[in-house]
Protein backbone atom coordinates (compact mmCIF):
# COMPACT_ATOMS: atom_id res chain seq x y z
CA UNK A 1 0.00 0.00 0.00
CA UNK A 2 2.85 2.43 0.68
CA UNK A 3 4.08 1.99 -2.90
CA UNK A 4 0.65 2.91 -4.30
CA UNK A 5 0.44 5.96 -2.05
CA UNK A 6 3.94 7.01 -3.12
CA UNK A 7 3.05 6.65 -6.81
CA UNK A 8 -0.20 8.59 -6.39
CA UNK A 9 1.60 11.44 -4.62
CA UNK A 10 4.48 11.60 -7.10
CA UNK A 11 2.72 11.08 -10.41
CA UNK A 12 2.49 14.11 -12.67
CA UNK A 13 -0.91 14.55 -14.29
CA UNK A 14 -0.56 15.96 -17.83
CA UNK A 15 -4.06 17.44 -17.59
CA UNK A 16 -3.32 19.10 -14.23
CA UNK A 17 -0.08 20.55 -15.62
CA UNK A 18 -1.80 21.78 -18.78
CA UNK A 19 -4.50 23.40 -16.64
CA UNK A 20 -1.92 25.13 -14.44
CA UNK A 21 0.11 26.24 -17.48
CA UNK A 22 -2.90 27.80 -19.19
CA UNK A 23 -4.00 29.41 -15.92
CA UNK A 24 -0.58 31.00 -15.47
CA UNK A 25 -0.73 32.51 -18.94
CA UNK A 26 -4.24 33.82 -18.23
CA UNK A 27 -3.05 35.79 -15.20
CA UNK A 28 -2.69 39.44 -16.19
CA UNK A 29 0.18 40.53 -13.94
CA UNK A 30 2.60 37.73 -14.74
CA UNK A 31 5.49 38.55 -17.05
CA UNK A 32 6.92 36.03 -19.49
CA UNK A 33 10.42 36.42 -18.00
CA UNK A 34 9.14 35.60 -14.50
CA UNK A 35 7.32 32.49 -15.74
CA UNK A 36 10.45 31.35 -17.55
CA UNK A 37 12.42 31.66 -14.32
CA UNK A 38 9.85 29.56 -12.47
CA UNK A 39 9.60 26.94 -15.23
CA UNK A 40 13.35 26.36 -14.94
CA UNK A 41 12.80 25.00 -11.41
CA UNK A 42 9.13 24.08 -11.06
CA UNK A 43 6.33 22.32 -12.91
CA UNK A 44 3.43 24.59 -13.95
CA UNK A 45 1.29 23.39 -11.01
CA UNK A 46 4.13 24.06 -8.55
CA UNK A 47 4.64 27.48 -10.16
CA UNK A 48 0.97 28.35 -9.75
CA UNK A 49 1.06 27.35 -6.06
CA UNK A 50 4.28 29.30 -5.51
CA UNK A 51 3.03 32.46 -7.19
CA UNK A 52 -0.31 32.27 -5.36
CA UNK A 53 1.34 31.78 -1.97
CA UNK A 54 3.77 34.68 -2.52
CA UNK A 55 1.08 37.07 -3.69
CA UNK A 56 -1.79 36.78 -1.23
CA UNK A 57 -2.07 40.58 -0.98
CA UNK A 58 -2.33 41.04 -4.74
CA UNK A 59 -5.92 40.57 -5.98
CA UNK A 60 -4.82 39.35 -9.41
CA UNK A 61 -2.52 36.70 -8.00
CA UNK A 62 -4.40 35.74 -4.86
CA UNK A 63 -5.35 32.09 -4.41
CA UNK A 64 -9.07 32.83 -4.79
CA UNK A 65 -8.52 34.68 -8.04
CA UNK A 66 -6.24 31.98 -9.48
CA UNK A 67 -8.88 29.38 -8.53
CA UNK A 68 -11.49 31.38 -10.46
CA UNK A 69 -9.22 31.52 -13.51
CA UNK A 70 -8.37 27.84 -13.14
CA UNK A 71 -12.09 27.00 -13.15
CA UNK A 72 -12.62 29.00 -16.34
CA UNK A 73 -9.59 27.42 -18.03
CA UNK A 74 -10.81 23.98 -16.95
CA UNK A 75 -14.22 24.61 -18.53
CA UNK A 76 -12.54 25.79 -21.72
CA UNK A 77 -10.24 22.76 -21.90
CA UNK A 78 -13.15 20.40 -21.22
CA UNK A 79 -15.05 22.00 -24.11
CA UNK A 80 -12.04 21.57 -26.41
CA UNK A 81 -11.58 17.94 -25.40
CA UNK A 82 -15.28 17.17 -25.95
CA UNK A 83 -15.27 18.85 -29.38
CA UNK A 84 -12.12 16.99 -30.46
CA UNK A 85 -13.43 13.61 -29.33
CA UNK A 86 -16.40 13.71 -31.71
Residue pairs with C-beta under 8 A, 6 or more apart in sequence:
12 43
15 77
16 45
17 43
17 44
17 45
18 44
18 77
19 45
19 70
19 73
19 74
19 77
20 43
20 44
20 45
20 47
20 48
20 70
21 44
22 73
22 76
22 77
23 48
23 66
23 69
23 70
23 73
24 30
24 35
24 44
24 47
24 48
24 51
25 35
26 69
26 72
26 73
27 51
27 60
27 61
27 66
27 69
28 60
29 58
29 60
29 61
30 51
30 61
35 47
38 47
38 50
38 51
39 47
42 50
48 66
48 70
51 61
51 66
52 61
52 62
52 63
52 66
53 63
54 61
55 61
55 62
56 62
56 63
59 65
